[in-house]
């Protein structure tokens, strides 16, 4: 597909995606760790770990972008 080929010619774009995703997830992780997770009554709830891995996010983002053509 058009999108995949253009990305292969520009590997820095893929790296940019991965780095952005990594930074966003790291930020969310620390934000959630520091804040904890409190429900509306004010009880601290058990945190549910993210189900997907970071690299899955990158592939999902690549898929979304390629579907937008």
Protein Blocks (a to p, Z undefined) as FASTA:
>chain_A
ZZlmmmmmmmmlmmmmmmmmmmmmmmmmmmmmmnopadfkopacdddddfbdfklmmmmm
mmmmmmmZZ
